[in-house]
Structures are given as structure tokens and as C-alpha cells.
Amino acid sequence: MAALNENGLIEQIFAIKSEAEFDICALEVFRYQYKTNPVYRQFANALNIDINEISERSKIPYLPISFFKSHRIFCGEREQEMVFYSSGTTGEKTSAHHVARVEIYRQSFRKAFQYFYGDVSNYCILALLPSYKEREGSSLIFMVDDLIAKSAHAQSGYYLKADELLLDTLVSLDSSGVKTLMIGVSYALLDFAEKFQFNLKYGIVMETGGMKGRRKELVREELHQILKASFGVNAIHSEYGMTEMMSQGYSKGNGIFECPPWMRVEVREIDDPLSPALTQKTGGLNVIDLANLNSCSFISTQDLGKVYSNNTFEVLGRFDNSDIRGCNLLL
């Protein structure tokens, strides 16, 4: 099969409809990134990877996510259009994701939202993301900014230090039957939940994880139980994403995440980063994000979790020696 160029790969990535198509595309993306990404190529060479012997997805090597802190993970020699930075504590080295084409990121999160929730214009988007809004270079804020603009609802927006206004807006929208998505970082949602209690009929509450050092960490079940009781909803939705990725997984309850068609999560042995994928066993999470075309689509994360046979996954925590990442749910 002839190698596809960048535009051909993008078209193929967002047209994936089956596991077989995903596998074919993953191999094409691997060859493209091996050829054009010098850091990834050096990493694969250090593992004595023979690119000609990579004939199935399970043999593709995963780049440790820590490389985004120490190297520019980028395909080609052009200038990037944007750089996203991870959150971190003072003095901590943060990850930098150099984005060649911002439009690919827009396509990814717009298509993923459509895939899981339908047309964003049908929602009013209420954002409670103080720690992200207060800093530069957040990929989450970039996404939420776009979703707010696409929703075209007059009351969509950020509600920072405006709890009473947020409450009035939620109650008013719900009484009018407006579909509402309130997306927030965990500690901000908890702060709000401790002040007010009401019942949402048409609203979705989505947490992006992370206490950001503002509050004591809670297990997922406890966090969601508090939020469900305060907002009067049957389930709390969650978003799984990170600075180093271009795609997001979503959970519509119980912490079980699903991926869009161009993304997969696999599990590796905790003490063997090169182990094959496991099913229904706790291990380190590897992410294949084909939309991350001009960086690296094959990332070995510092999250712990389980992957199930239907391509859903669960996040159970993090490696003890890893730093706290704001976009990930800590348990």
C-alpha cells in the first residue's frame, strides 16, 4: 500500500468506522511519524525496532509521556501554530504539546462531541474551570471556548466567582427545558455543590477531574455521589484528555470511558512498558490518538486503569512517582 500524505491521513483518520480500518490507519500513522518525527524515530531505534517488521498494531512502540517535558515531539521542520502547556505546581517542569495544525484539534473535539452528545448548538455550555481559565496555553480552555462559541446560546460562557448567577442560570435553563452542559474541574464543582442543592431534569454535569491541590482527593464514587446528590442527576459525566493528546474519551456515568473511532486505550504490564495489550487487568494505560498526527499518536501514560473487551476503559489512579496532571481524574 502506498504511503498517504498528511491530508490523506487526516481524511482517513476521521473516516474510521471499524476495528480493521483503525488498525490499517494506525500502521500508516506509525510509518508517517517514524519517518517525520526525529524523537520518536530515535526512541524506536533505541528499542531495536525494525519498521519493516511492524505489520500489526500490537507491535507499535509507545513513547513515554514524560518525553513531552524534555523534548519537542513534532513531525517535520515547519513552525507550530500553537503550543499547549500542562498545568503544574510552582517550579515543576510542565509538558509542552507543539501543535502543527490547530484545525486538526478542532476537527477532533468537534467530531467527538458530535459523536457522543450530538449537535453542540442544541446545548447551553456553562464552564466552571477557574484554574484553567486563569493561565495561558490550556488545551481544555481552547476546546471549551470553541464549544461555547458553537453553541450560540446567549447564556453559554464561563462562570468565575459568580455562584449565584450560575445557580440562577441553571435553574432558569432547566425550567425552560433547555439542554445544558455544565463542565467543571472537580474542586470547583464540589465548592458549588456544597453551597446549593437542586434537581436538574435537562442538565448534564461533566467533571474534568483534578483537585489541583485545592481540596483533598476523593475516590471517584465519593466525588460523583456528592455531585449527584447536589445536582439531582442520575449520573456524573467525565472527560478524559490531556495536554499531550488531540482527542478525548467521555464517560456518561460510573467512570467507564468510551473513545471516538480514531482513539483507543490499551493496558500494559506495570513493570513492563513493552508488554502486549491486556484485557480486564489493571495496568498502565497506553493511548493511541490518531488525531495527534503531527506529534505522536502512541503514548504511554502514567495513568493506571483497566480496558474492557468492548473498547471501554476505566481510570483507577496514577503511578506513585508521577506528577499530578490537571486534566486527568485522580482517584
C-alpha positions as CSV (number, residue, x, y, z in Angstrom):
1,M,0.0,0.0,0.0
2,A,1.4,3.4,-0.9
3,A,2.1,5.8,1.9
4,L,-0.5,8.5,2.4
5,N,0.4,12.2,2.8
6,E,-0.7,14.3,5.7
7,N,-4.0,15.4,4.2
8,G,-4.8,11.9,3.1
9,L,-4.1,10.5,6.6
10,I,-6.4,13.2,8.2
11,E,-9.2,12.2,5.8
12,Q,-8.7,8.5,6.6
13,I,-8.4,9.1,10.4
14,F,-11.8,10.8,10.7
15,A,-13.5,8.3,8.4
16,I,-12.7,5.2,10.5
17,K,-15.7,3.0,11.1
18,S,-14.3,-0.4,12.1
19,E,-11.5,-2.0,14.0
20,A,-9.9,-3.2,10.8
21,E,-9.9,0.4,9.4
22,F,-8.4,1.6,12.7
23,D,-5.6,-0.9,12.6
24,I,-4.7,-0.1,9.0
25,C,-4.7,3.6,9.7
26,A,-2.6,3.1,12.9
27,L,0.1,1.4,10.9
28,E,0.0,4.2,8.3
29,V,0.3,6.9,11.0
30,F,3.1,4.9,12.7
31,R,5.1,4.9,9.5
32,Y,4.5,8.6,8.9
33,Q,5.6,9.5,12.4
34,Y,8.6,7.2,12.3
35,K,9.7,9.0,9.1
36,T,9.0,12.6,10.1
37,N,9.3,12.7,13.9
38,P,13.0,12.5,14.9
39,V,12.5,12.0,18.6
40,Y,10.0,9.1,18.0
41,R,12.3,7.6,15.4
42,Q,15.3,7.7,17.8
43,F,13.2,6.1,20.5
44,A,12.1,3.3,18.3
45,N,15.6,2.8,17.0
46,A,16.8,2.6,20.6
47,L,14.4,-0.3,21.1
48,N,15.9,-2.0,18.0
49,I,12.5,-1.6,16.3
50,D,12.7,-2.6,12.6
51,I,10.0,-0.6,10.9
52,N,9.7,-3.3,8.2
53,E,8.7,-5.8,10.8
54,I,5.8,-3.7,12.2
55,S,2.9,-5.4,10.4
56,E,0.3,-5.2,13.2
57,R,-0.9,-2.6,15.7
58,S,0.3,-4.6,18.8
59,K,3.9,-4.2,17.8
60,I,3.9,-0.4,17.5
61,P,6.1,1.2,20.3
62,Y,4.6,3.7,22.7
63,L,6.5,6.9,23.6
64,P,6.6,7.6,27.4
65,I,4.6,10.7,28.1
66,S,7.5,12.2,30.1
67,F,9.2,12.9,26.7
68,F,6.8,15.9,26.3
69,K,8.6,17.6,29.2
70,S,12.1,17.1,27.8
71,H,11.8,17.1,24.1
72,R,9.9,18.8,21.2
73,I,7.7,16.0,20.0
74,F,6.9,17.2,16.5
75,C,6.8,15.9,12.9
76,G,8.7,17.8,10.2
77,E,10.6,21.0,10.4
78,R,7.9,23.7,10.0
79,E,6.8,26.1,12.7
80,Q,4.0,25.1,15.0
81,E,0.8,27.1,15.0
82,M,0.3,26.8,18.8
83,V,1.8,25.3,21.9
84,F,-0.4,23.8,24.7
85,Y,1.1,23.5,28.2
86,S,0.1,21.2,31.0
87,S,-0.7,22.6,34.5
88,G,1.8,22.0,37.3
89,T,2.9,23.2,40.7
90,T,5.4,26.0,41.1
91,G,8.8,25.1,39.9
92,E,7.6,21.9,38.2
93,K,8.6,21.1,34.7
94,T,5.5,21.0,32.6
95,S,4.7,19.3,29.3
96,A,4.5,21.2,26.0
97,H,2.5,20.0,23.1
98,H,3.6,21.7,19.9
99,V,0.6,21.7,17.5
100,A,1.3,22.0,13.8
101,R,-2.3,22.5,12.7
102,V,-4.9,23.7,15.2
103,E,-7.6,22.9,12.7
104,I,-7.0,19.1,13.3
105,Y,-7.6,19.6,17.0
106,R,-10.8,21.5,16.2
107,Q,-12.0,18.7,14.0
108,S,-11.2,16.1,16.6
109,F,-13.0,17.6,19.6
110,R,-15.9,18.8,17.5
111,K,-16.4,15.4,15.9
112,A,-16.0,13.7,19.2
113,F,-18.6,15.9,20.9
114,Q,-21.0,15.2,18.0
115,Y,-20.3,11.5,18.2
116,F,-21.2,11.3,21.9
117,Y,-23.6,14.2,22.5
118,G,-25.0,15.4,19.2
119,D,-25.0,18.9,17.8
120,V,-23.4,21.3,20.3
121,S,-25.8,24.1,19.1
122,N,-28.5,22.2,21.0
123,Y,-26.7,22.9,24.3
124,C,-26.1,25.8,26.6
125,I,-22.5,25.3,27.7
126,L,-21.7,26.5,31.3
127,A,-18.0,26.3,32.2
128,L,-16.6,26.2,35.8
129,L,-12.9,26.0,35.1
130,P,-11.2,28.6,37.3
131,S,-7.7,27.1,37.5
132,Y,-7.6,26.6,33.7
133,K,-9.1,30.0,32.7
134,E,-6.5,31.8,34.9
135,R,-3.5,30.5,32.9
136,E,-2.3,30.6,29.3
137,G,-1.9,27.6,26.9
138,S,-4.6,25.3,28.2
139,S,-5.9,22.9,25.5
140,L,-9.1,22.3,27.6
141,I,-9.9,26.1,27.6
142,F,-9.3,26.1,23.8
143,M,-11.8,23.3,23.4
144,V,-14.4,24.8,25.7
145,D,-14.0,28.3,24.1
146,D,-14.9,26.7,20.8
147,L,-17.8,24.7,22.1
148,I,-19.2,27.8,23.8
149,A,-19.0,29.7,20.5
150,K,-20.5,26.9,18.5
151,S,-23.4,26.5,21.0
152,A,-24.5,30.0,20.0
153,H,-26.6,30.2,23.2
154,A,-26.7,33.6,24.9
155,Q,-26.1,32.3,28.3
156,S,-23.2,30.0,27.4
157,G,-19.9,31.1,28.9
158,Y,-17.6,30.9,31.9
159,Y,-18.9,31.5,35.4
160,L,-15.9,32.5,37.5
161,K,-16.7,33.8,41.1
162,A,-20.3,34.0,40.1
163,D,-22.0,31.2,42.0
164,E,-25.4,32.9,42.5
165,L,-25.5,33.8,38.8
166,L,-24.6,30.2,37.8
167,L,-27.3,28.9,40.1
168,D,-30.0,31.3,38.7
169,T,-28.9,30.4,35.1
170,L,-29.0,26.6,35.8
171,V,-32.5,26.8,37.3
172,S,-33.8,29.1,34.6
173,L,-32.5,27.0,31.8
174,D,-33.8,23.8,33.3
175,S,-37.3,25.2,34.0
176,S,-37.3,26.2,30.3
177,G,-36.3,22.7,29.1
178,V,-33.0,23.8,27.7
179,K,-30.4,21.1,27.3
180,T,-27.4,22.3,29.4
181,L,-23.9,21.0,29.8
182,M,-22.0,22.2,32.9
183,I,-18.4,21.3,32.6
184,G,-16.1,21.9,35.5
185,V,-12.9,20.9,37.3
186,S,-13.7,18.7,40.3
187,Y,-12.8,21.0,43.1
188,A,-14.9,23.9,41.6
189,L,-17.9,21.6,41.2
190,L,-17.6,20.4,44.8
191,D,-17.3,24.0,46.0
192,F,-20.5,24.8,44.2
193,A,-22.3,21.6,45.3
194,E,-21.6,22.4,48.9
195,K,-23.5,25.7,48.6
196,F,-26.6,24.7,46.7
197,Q,-28.9,21.7,46.2
198,F,-31.4,21.4,43.3
199,N,-32.7,19.0,40.7
200,L,-31.7,19.1,37.1
201,K,-34.0,17.5,34.6
202,Y,-32.3,18.5,31.4
203,G,-28.8,19.2,32.5
204,I,-25.5,17.2,32.2
205,V,-22.8,17.7,34.8
206,M,-19.3,16.8,33.5
207,E,-16.2,16.8,35.6
208,T,-12.7,17.1,34.0
209,G,-11.0,15.7,37.1
210,G,-8.3,17.1,39.3
211,M,-8.4,18.9,42.7
212,K,-5.4,21.0,41.7
213,G,-4.2,20.9,45.3
214,R,-7.2,22.9,46.4
215,R,-9.0,20.1,48.2
216,K,-8.5,16.6,49.5
217,E,-8.6,13.9,46.8
218,L,-11.7,11.8,46.7
219,V,-12.3,8.4,45.2
220,R,-14.4,8.6,42.1
221,E,-17.5,7.0,43.7
222,E,-17.5,9.5,46.6
223,L,-16.9,12.5,44.3
224,H,-19.8,11.5,42.0
225,Q,-22.1,10.7,44.8
226,I,-21.7,14.2,46.3
227,L,-22.3,15.8,42.9
228,K,-25.3,13.6,42.1
229,A,-27.0,14.4,45.4
230,S,-26.4,18.2,45.0
231,F,-27.4,18.5,41.3
232,G,-30.2,15.9,41.4
233,V,-28.9,13.9,38.5
234,N,-28.6,10.2,38.0
235,A,-25.1,10.2,36.7
236,I,-22.0,12.4,36.5
237,H,-20.2,12.5,33.1
238,S,-16.5,12.7,32.8
239,E,-13.9,13.8,30.2
240,Y,-10.6,12.0,29.8
241,G,-8.0,14.1,28.0
242,M,-4.5,15.6,28.5
243,T,-2.3,18.3,27.1
244,E,-0.3,15.7,25.0
245,M,-3.4,14.4,23.2
246,M,-5.7,15.8,20.5
247,S,-8.7,13.6,21.4
248,Q,-10.8,13.0,24.4
249,G,-12.6,10.0,25.9
250,Y,-16.0,10.5,27.6
251,S,-17.9,8.7,30.4
252,K,-21.6,9.1,30.7
253,G,-21.5,7.6,34.2
254,N,-19.8,5.1,36.6
255,G,-16.4,6.2,35.3
256,I,-16.5,3.9,32.3
257,F,-15.0,5.8,29.3
258,E,-15.6,5.4,25.6
259,C,-13.3,6.6,22.8
260,P,-14.2,8.2,19.5
261,P,-13.5,5.9,16.5
262,W,-10.0,7.3,15.9
263,M,-8.8,6.7,19.5
264,R,-8.0,3.6,21.6
265,V,-6.8,2.9,25.1
266,E,-4.8,-0.2,25.9
267,V,-3.3,-1.6,29.1
268,R,0.3,-2.7,29.6
269,E,2.0,-4.5,32.4
270,I,3.0,-2.1,35.2
271,D,6.6,-3.4,35.3
272,D,7.0,-4.0,31.6
273,P,6.3,-0.9,29.3
274,L,6.7,-3.0,26.2
275,S,4.2,-5.7,27.2
276,P,1.3,-6.5,24.8
277,A,-2.2,-5.2,25.5
278,L,-4.1,-6.7,28.3
279,T,-7.9,-7.0,28.9
280,Q,-9.7,-6.7,32.2
281,K,-6.4,-6.5,34.2
282,T,-5.1,-3.4,36.0
283,G,-2.0,-1.9,34.4
284,G,-0.6,1.2,32.8
285,L,-2.7,2.9,30.2
286,N,-1.4,3.4,26.6
287,V,-3.2,5.7,24.3
288,I,-3.5,5.6,20.6
289,D,-4.7,9.0,19.4
290,L,-4.6,9.1,15.6
291,A,-5.7,12.7,15.5
292,N,-2.3,13.6,17.1
293,L,-0.9,13.2,13.7
294,N,1.9,15.7,13.7
295,S,3.2,14.9,17.2
296,C,3.0,11.3,18.5
297,S,-0.1,9.1,18.3
298,F,1.2,6.4,20.5
299,I,1.7,7.5,24.1
300,S,2.5,5.5,27.3
301,T,0.8,7.5,30.1
302,Q,1.3,7.5,33.8
303,D,-2.3,6.5,34.5
304,L,-3.4,3.2,35.9
305,G,-6.6,1.5,34.7
306,K,-8.5,-1.3,33.1
307,V,-9.6,-1.8,29.5
308,Y,-12.6,-4.0,28.6
309,S,-13.3,-6.1,25.5
310,N,-15.8,-3.5,24.1
311,N,-13.0,-0.8,23.9
312,T,-14.2,1.0,27.0
313,F,-11.8,1.8,29.8
314,E,-11.6,2.8,33.4
315,V,-9.0,5.1,35.1
316,L,-8.0,3.7,38.6
317,G,-5.3,6.1,39.6
318,R,-1.7,7.1,38.8
319,F,1.8,5.7,39.3
320,D,3.1,6.9,42.7
321,N,6.1,8.6,41.2
322,S,4.2,10.6,38.6
323,D,3.2,14.2,38.8
324,I,-0.4,15.4,39.0
325,R,-1.9,16.3,35.7
326,G,-4.9,18.6,35.9
327,C,-7.0,17.1,33.1
328,N,-6.9,13.5,34.5
329,L,-9.3,12.2,37.2
330,L,-7.3,11.3,40.3
331,L,-8.7,8.6,42.5
